[in-house]
């Protein structure tokens, strides 16, 4: 039996990605689009505040920095609250779906 080399093993991991369910790629695609939109708006926000609203560079920069901080804190706070609150209701559904998903992956021998 010939063992795969490290490089061949690396390349085969990419072919394994192609066998993942299409729904997973839709979720990843939505995440990429969402992230690109957020950072695109964030990049242009300082220019908009300075050019269109006539704010100073310093005021625009501080406003965008505070906005970024608040978005991050909001996501952390609401995310942890949502996990605690909704895990009681959604846990059986998530367990059932994840078990089914792992069985599908095992059957398609992606995990092997």
C-alpha positions as CSV (number, residue, x, y, z in Angstrom):
1,X,0.0,0.0,0.0
2,X,1.3,3.4,-0.9
3,X,0.8,6.1,1.6
4,X,-0.3,9.5,0.3
5,X,2.3,12.2,0.5
6,X,1.6,15.3,2.5
7,X,1.0,17.3,-0.6
8,X,-1.4,14.7,-2.1
9,X,-3.2,14.6,1.2
10,X,-3.5,18.4,1.1
11,X,-4.9,18.4,-2.4
12,X,-7.4,15.6,-1.6
13,X,-8.8,17.8,1.2
14,X,-9.9,20.3,-1.4
15,X,-11.7,17.6,-3.4
16,X,-13.5,16.5,-0.2
17,X,-14.8,20.1,0.0
18,X,-16.6,19.6,-3.3
19,X,-18.6,16.7,-1.9
20,X,-20.1,18.8,0.9
21,X,-23.8,19.6,0.7
22,X,-24.9,22.5,-1.5
23,X,-26.8,24.1,1.4
24,X,-23.5,24.5,3.2
25,X,-22.1,26.4,0.3
26,X,-25.2,28.7,0.2
27,X,-24.6,29.5,3.9
28,X,-20.9,30.2,3.3
29,X,-21.8,32.3,0.3
30,X,-24.3,34.3,2.3
31,X,-21.8,34.9,5.0
32,X,-19.2,36.1,2.5
33,X,-21.6,38.5,0.9
34,X,-22.8,39.8,4.3
35,X,-19.2,40.3,5.4
36,X,-18.2,42.1,2.2
37,X,-21.2,44.4,2.4
38,X,-20.5,45.3,6.1
39,X,-16.8,46.1,5.5
40,X,-17.6,47.8,2.2
41,X,-20.1,50.1,4.0
42,X,-17.6,50.5,6.9
43,X,-14.9,51.6,4.5
44,X,-17.1,54.2,2.8
45,X,-18.7,55.5,5.9
46,X,-15.9,57.8,6.9
47,X,-15.8,59.3,3.3
48,X,-19.5,59.8,3.4
49,X,-19.5,61.5,6.7
50,X,-16.7,63.8,5.7
51,X,-17.7,64.6,2.1
52,X,-21.4,64.5,2.1
53,X,-22.2,65.6,5.7
54,X,-19.3,68.0,6.0
55,X,-17.9,66.4,9.2
56,X,-14.2,66.8,10.1
57,X,-11.9,63.8,9.5
58,X,-11.5,63.4,13.3
59,X,-15.2,63.4,14.0
60,X,-15.8,61.0,11.1
61,X,-13.1,58.6,12.3
62,X,-14.3,58.6,15.9
63,X,-17.9,58.0,14.8
64,X,-16.9,55.1,12.6
65,X,-14.7,53.6,15.4
66,X,-17.5,53.9,18.0
67,X,-20.0,52.4,15.5
68,X,-17.6,49.4,14.9
69,X,-17.2,49.0,18.7
70,X,-20.9,49.1,19.3
71,X,-21.7,46.6,16.6
72,X,-19.1,44.2,18.0
73,X,-20.3,44.5,21.5
74,X,-23.9,44.2,20.4
75,X,-23.2,41.0,18.4
76,X,-21.3,39.5,21.4
77,X,-24.1,40.4,23.9
78,X,-27.1,39.5,21.8
79,X,-25.4,36.4,20.5
80,X,-24.7,35.0,23.9
81,X,-28.2,35.9,25.1
82,X,-29.7,34.3,22.0
83,X,-27.7,31.1,22.6
84,X,-28.8,30.9,26.2
85,X,-32.5,31.8,25.5
86,X,-33.1,29.8,22.3
87,X,-31.0,26.8,23.1
88,X,-33.7,25.6,25.5
89,X,-36.2,25.6,22.6
90,X,-34.0,24.8,19.6
91,X,-31.6,22.2,21.2
92,X,-33.7,19.1,20.3
93,X,-34.2,20.3,16.7
94,X,-30.5,21.1,16.3
95,X,-29.5,17.8,17.8
96,X,-31.8,15.9,15.4
97,X,-30.6,17.9,12.4
98,X,-26.9,17.6,13.2
99,X,-27.2,13.8,13.9
100,X,-28.9,13.4,10.5
101,X,-26.3,15.6,8.8
102,X,-23.4,13.5,10.3
103,X,-25.1,10.3,9.2
104,X,-25.3,11.7,5.6
105,X,-21.7,12.7,5.7
106,X,-20.7,9.2,7.0
107,X,-22.8,7.5,4.4
108,X,-21.1,9.6,1.7
109,X,-17.7,8.7,3.3
110,X,-16.6,12.3,3.5
111,X,-15.6,11.7,7.1
112,X,-13.6,8.6,6.4
